[in-house]
Amino acid sequence: MHAQLDDHAAKSAAEKLSKSRMPGWCVRDPGTCRSGVIPGGRGVDLGDRISLGRGRGRAKSCKIRHPKKAEPRSHAEAEAGPGLTVEEYMAQPTSVKIFGLEGGVLDALETSLSQQRLATYVNAAGGDREQAVRLYTWNTAVSAAFYGPLQGLEVALRNAMHGQLTGVYGPAWFDNPACGLDAGALDRIDQAKRTLVKNGYPADPPHVVAELSFGFWVSLLGKGGFGRASNRCKSNYDMTLWRKALYKSFPHSRLSRADTHRPLDYLRTLRNRIAHHEPIFTRHLDADYRSLVNVTGWICPTTAAWIVHHSRVPELLRYPQDSGEVRF
């Protein structure tokens, strides 16, 4: 029965991916713009029916194009359209109509969102404020679409890693000195416990695991840093964490610790930018999405297929960055 479910998930994922029409499976380094496939990965590994880790296609960057002028439909912060209250506007059919930016709308949005926040978008749009707001809207919509897939990856990652570390070091592995955690990791654990106690929750393993950030889990796949002042020895995560436990968190991958850490660290920066409402439109977002699905597949192919089936990211990435038709 489980095998049949995996087959169904694989077929659904393959169909969804084939419809996305997103070129290639090239993963780029956002910092250096070097393109290349993550080495040694087996993709989502759904019986080799789809492979999310291989390919030579190159993602095309989206160019800002001038939108068609639309009739003005919004003139003041208190109104959603001429003669419409907010309640009346929300009760209208949900078909996408271009939001007018004429009149005082641009000034109102610039005041509300702040000139400083919009400056990045204005520069990208060559000084055209209307295009800048369209780009800001597109950035917001794509950021919202990434939230679900990133959540799926983060929860799968921490549960898989916690399970393997528990098997070797016990349920409270984060308190076990044999783990050899560095000062940074121990500080984050202490902060998580303080936050839980402050909010009236027990600092037990289930709550601590849920409180620890995505960045914490990704850091456990790094090399490890120095211990605290009382023990300034250098941690060796390759020996104490990866070889003893964490490699088993990725049963559908044969990559090294370093090659597993690399794409997850890129995704960590994407997640943090989205969480802090920062621009992501300059990233290679199609490659980010493929990497996200790929890495999730290393942990659980069914979860990767679930993400692909429900995700709106490919759909939104097909819109021009200055489109007035996106919704968030």
C-alpha positions as CSV (number, residue, x, y, z in Angstrom):
1,M,0.0,0.0,0.0
2,H,2.8,2.4,0.9
3,A,4.6,1.7,-2.4
4,Q,1.3,2.5,-4.3
5,L,1.0,5.8,-2.5
6,D,4.6,6.7,-3.4
7,D,3.8,5.8,-7.0
8,H,0.8,8.0,-7.0
9,A,2.7,10.9,-5.4
10,A,5.5,10.5,-8.0
11,K,3.0,10.7,-10.9
12,S,1.3,13.7,-9.4
13,A,4.6,15.5,-8.9
14,A,5.8,14.7,-12.4
15,E,2.5,16.0,-13.9
16,K,2.7,19.1,-11.8
17,L,6.3,19.7,-12.7
18,S,5.7,19.1,-16.4
19,K,3.0,21.8,-16.4
20,S,5.2,24.4,-14.6
21,R,7.3,24.9,-17.8
22,M,10.2,26.2,-15.7
23,P,13.4,25.6,-17.6
24,G,16.1,23.3,-16.4
25,W,17.2,22.1,-13.0
26,C,20.1,24.4,-12.7
27,V,20.9,25.5,-9.2
28,R,22.8,28.8,-9.0
29,D,24.8,30.3,-6.2
30,P,22.9,33.5,-5.4
31,G,26.1,35.1,-4.1
32,T,28.3,34.5,-7.1
33,C,25.8,33.8,-9.9
34,R,27.7,30.6,-10.7
35,S,25.4,28.1,-12.2
36,G,25.7,24.3,-11.7
37,V,23.8,21.3,-10.6
38,I,24.1,20.2,-7.0
39,P,26.6,17.4,-7.2
40,G,25.7,13.8,-6.4
41,G,22.1,14.5,-5.6
42,R,19.4,12.1,-6.5
43,G,16.7,14.7,-6.7
44,V,13.4,13.8,-5.2
45,D,14.2,10.2,-6.2
46,L,10.7,9.0,-6.8
47,G,11.8,5.8,-8.5
48,D,13.8,7.9,-11.0
49,R,10.5,9.0,-12.6
50,I,11.3,12.6,-11.9
51,S,14.7,14.1,-11.0
52,L,14.8,17.4,-9.4
53,G,18.5,17.6,-8.9
54,R,19.7,17.2,-12.5
55,G,19.6,19.1,-15.7
56,R,21.3,21.7,-17.8
57,G,18.6,24.3,-18.4
58,R,19.3,27.8,-17.3
59,A,16.7,29.9,-15.6
60,K,15.6,33.0,-17.5
61,S,15.5,36.3,-15.6
62,C,12.2,38.1,-15.7
63,K,12.4,41.6,-17.3
64,I,10.2,44.5,-16.1
65,R,7.9,45.5,-18.9
66,H,5.5,48.5,-19.1
67,P,2.0,47.5,-18.1
68,K,-1.1,48.8,-19.9
69,K,-2.8,51.7,-18.3
70,A,-5.8,50.9,-16.2
71,E,-8.7,53.0,-15.2
72,P,-8.2,54.4,-11.7
73,R,-10.1,52.5,-9.0
74,S,-8.5,53.7,-5.8
75,H,-8.2,57.3,-4.8
76,A,-7.8,57.4,-1.0
77,E,-6.7,55.3,1.9
78,A,-10.2,55.2,3.3
79,E,-11.7,53.9,0.1
80,A,-11.1,50.7,-2.0
81,G,-12.5,52.3,-5.2
82,P,-14.6,55.2,-6.4
83,G,-17.7,55.1,-4.2
84,L,-16.9,51.8,-2.6
85,T,-16.3,51.0,1.0
86,V,-13.7,48.3,1.9
87,E,-16.5,45.9,2.7
88,E,-18.2,46.4,-0.7
89,Y,-14.9,46.0,-2.5
90,M,-14.1,42.7,-0.8
91,A,-17.6,41.5,-1.6
92,Q,-16.9,41.9,-5.4
93,P,-16.0,38.9,-7.6
94,T,-12.4,37.8,-7.2
95,S,-11.4,38.0,-10.8
96,V,-8.1,39.8,-11.1
97,K,-8.4,43.5,-12.2
98,I,-5.4,45.8,-12.4
99,F,-5.2,48.1,-9.4
100,G,-5.1,51.7,-10.6
101,L,-2.1,53.7,-9.5
102,E,-3.1,57.1,-10.8
103,G,-4.0,60.2,-8.9
104,G,-2.7,60.3,-5.3
105,V,-2.5,56.5,-5.0
106,L,1.3,56.3,-5.5
107,D,1.9,59.1,-3.0
108,A,-0.4,57.3,-0.4
109,L,1.4,54.0,-0.9
110,E,4.8,55.6,-0.7
111,T,3.9,57.2,2.6
112,S,2.4,54.0,4.0
113,L,5.1,51.6,2.8
114,S,7.9,54.2,3.3
115,Q,10.1,55.8,0.7
116,Q,13.1,54.0,2.1
117,R,11.5,50.6,1.6
118,L,10.4,51.4,-2.0
119,A,13.8,52.8,-2.9
120,T,15.2,49.4,-4.0
121,Y,12.2,48.8,-6.3
122,V,12.3,52.4,-7.7
123,N,16.0,51.9,-8.6
124,A,15.2,48.5,-10.2
125,A,12.4,50.1,-12.2
126,G,14.7,52.9,-13.5
127,G,12.9,55.6,-11.4
128,D,9.4,54.7,-12.6
129,R,7.3,54.7,-9.4
130,E,4.4,52.9,-10.9
131,Q,6.5,50.0,-12.1
132,A,8.2,50.0,-8.7
133,V,4.9,49.4,-6.9
134,R,4.0,46.7,-9.4
135,L,7.4,45.1,-8.7
136,Y,6.8,45.4,-5.0
137,T,3.4,43.7,-5.3
138,W,5.0,40.9,-7.4
139,N,7.7,40.5,-4.8
140,T,5.1,40.3,-2.0
141,A,3.0,37.7,-3.9
142,V,6.0,35.4,-4.6
143,S,7.2,35.7,-1.0
144,A,3.8,34.6,0.2
145,A,3.8,31.7,-2.2
146,F,7.2,30.5,-0.9
147,Y,5.9,30.4,2.7
148,G,4.2,27.0,2.4
149,P,7.0,25.1,0.6
150,L,9.6,26.6,3.0
151,Q,7.4,25.5,6.0
152,G,7.2,22.0,4.6
153,L,11.0,21.8,4.2
154,E,11.7,23.3,7.7
155,V,9.4,21.0,9.6
156,A,10.6,17.9,7.7
157,L,14.2,18.8,8.3
158,R,13.9,19.4,12.0
159,N,11.8,16.3,12.7
160,A,14.2,14.1,10.7
161,M,17.3,15.6,12.4
162,H,15.8,15.4,15.9
163,G,14.8,11.8,15.3
164,Q,18.3,10.7,14.4
165,L,20.0,12.7,17.1
166,T,17.5,11.2,19.7
167,G,18.5,7.7,18.5
168,V,22.1,8.3,19.4
169,Y,22.2,10.9,22.2
170,G,18.7,10.6,23.7
171,P,15.5,12.8,23.5
172,A,17.3,15.8,25.2
173,W,20.4,15.4,22.9
174,F,20.8,19.2,23.0
175,D,21.8,18.9,26.7
176,N,24.2,15.9,26.1
177,P,27.8,17.1,26.1
178,A,28.7,14.1,23.9
179,C,27.1,16.0,21.0
180,G,29.9,18.5,21.1
181,L,27.7,21.5,20.2
182,D,29.6,24.8,19.7
183,A,28.9,28.0,21.7
184,G,26.6,29.4,19.1
185,A,24.3,26.3,19.2
186,L,24.3,26.2,23.0
187,D,23.4,29.9,23.1
188,R,20.4,29.4,20.8
189,I,19.2,26.4,22.8
190,D,19.4,28.4,26.0
191,Q,17.5,31.3,24.4
192,A,14.8,28.9,23.2
193,K,14.4,27.5,26.7
194,R,14.1,31.0,28.2
195,T,11.5,31.9,25.6
196,L,9.5,28.8,26.4
197,V,9.6,29.4,30.1
198,K,8.7,33.1,29.7
199,N,5.6,32.1,27.7
200,G,4.5,29.4,30.1
201,Y,5.6,26.4,28.1
202,P,7.8,23.5,29.4
203,A,11.3,23.4,28.1
204,D,11.0,19.7,27.1
205,P,12.3,18.2,23.9
206,P,9.2,18.6,21.8
207,H,8.9,22.3,22.7
208,V,12.6,23.1,22.4
209,V,12.7,21.4,19.0
210,A,9.8,23.5,17.7
211,E,11.2,26.7,19.1
212,L,14.7,26.4,17.5
213,S,15.0,28.3,14.2
214,F,15.6,26.9,10.7
215,G,19.1,28.5,10.9
216,F,19.9,26.4,14.0
217,W,19.2,23.2,12.2
218,V,21.1,24.2,9.1
219,S,24.0,25.2,11.3
220,L,24.2,21.6,12.7
221,L,25.2,20.6,9.1
222,G,28.1,23.0,9.1
223,K,31.7,22.3,10.3
224,G,31.0,23.4,13.9
225,G,32.6,26.3,15.8
226,F,34.4,26.8,19.1
227,G,33.0,25.8,22.4
228,R,32.2,28.1,25.3
229,A,34.8,30.0,27.4
230,S,35.2,27.0,29.7
231,N,35.9,24.7,26.8
232,R,37.4,26.5,23.8
233,C,37.9,23.3,21.8
234,K,36.8,23.3,18.2
235,S,33.7,21.3,17.6
236,N,33.8,18.7,14.9
237,Y,30.3,18.2,13.6
238,D,31.4,15.8,10.9
239,M,32.4,13.3,13.5
240,T,30.0,13.9,16.4
241,L,26.8,14.7,14.5
242,W,27.0,13.9,10.8
243,R,28.7,10.5,10.7
244,K,27.0,9.2,13.9
245,A,23.4,10.4,13.2
246,L,22.6,13.2,10.7
247,Y,23.4,11.5,7.4
248,K,20.5,9.2,8.1
249,S,18.2,12.3,8.1
250,F,18.6,12.3,4.3
251,P,17.9,8.7,3.2
252,H,17.4,9.6,-0.4
253,S,20.7,11.4,-0.9
254,R,24.3,10.2,-1.0
255,L,25.9,13.6,-0.5
256,S,28.5,14.6,2.0
257,R,27.8,16.9,4.9
258,A,29.2,19.9,3.1
259,D,27.2,19.3,-0.1
260,T,24.1,18.8,2.0
261,H,24.7,22.0,4.0
262,R,25.3,24.2,0.9
263,P,21.8,24.3,-0.6
264,L,20.2,24.5,2.8
265,D,22.2,27.5,3.7
266,Y,21.1,29.3,0.4
267,L,17.5,28.4,1.3
268,R,18.1,29.8,4.8
269,T,19.0,33.2,3.4
270,L,15.8,33.1,1.2
271,R,13.7,32.2,4.2
272,N,15.1,35.0,6.3
273,R,14.6,37.6,3.6
274,I,11.0,36.6,3.2
275,A,10.5,36.6,7.0
276,H,11.9,40.1,7.2
277,H,9.8,41.4,4.2
278,E,12.9,42.1,2.2
279,P,13.3,42.0,-1.6
280,I,13.8,38.6,-3.2
281,F,13.2,39.6,-6.9
282,T,16.9,39.7,-7.7
283,R,17.4,36.0,-6.6
284,H,17.3,33.1,-9.0
285,L,13.9,32.1,-7.6
286,D,13.2,29.3,-10.0
287,A,16.5,27.7,-9.0
288,D,15.6,28.4,-5.3
289,Y,12.3,26.6,-5.7
290,R,13.8,23.6,-7.5
291,S,16.5,23.3,-4.8
292,L,13.8,23.5,-2.1
293,V,11.9,20.6,-3.6
294,N,15.1,18.7,-4.3
295,V,16.4,18.9,-0.7
296,T,13.0,18.0,0.7
297,G,13.1,14.9,-1.5
298,W,16.3,13.9,0.1
299,I,14.4,13.7,3.4
300,C,11.0,12.5,2.2
301,P,9.9,12.1,-1.5
302,T,6.2,12.1,-0.5
303,T,6.6,15.5,1.2
304,A,8.4,16.9,-1.8
305,A,5.5,15.6,-4.1
306,W,3.0,17.2,-1.7
307,I,4.8,20.5,-1.9
308,V,4.9,20.4,-5.7
309,H,1.2,19.5,-6.0
310,H,0.0,22.4,-3.8
311,S,2.6,25.1,-4.6
312,R,1.7,28.3,-6.4
313,V,5.4,29.4,-6.9
314,P,5.8,28.2,-10.5
315,E,2.5,29.8,-11.4
316,L,3.5,33.2,-10.0
317,L,7.0,33.1,-11.5
318,R,5.4,33.0,-14.9
319,Y,4.0,36.5,-14.4
320,P,6.1,39.5,-15.5
321,Q,7.6,41.3,-12.5
322,D,5.6,44.4,-13.2
323,S,2.3,42.5,-13.7
324,G,-0.7,44.1,-12.1
325,E,-2.6,40.8,-12.1
326,V,-0.9,39.0,-9.2
327,R,-2.6,38.5,-5.9
328,F,-1.0,37.8,-2.5
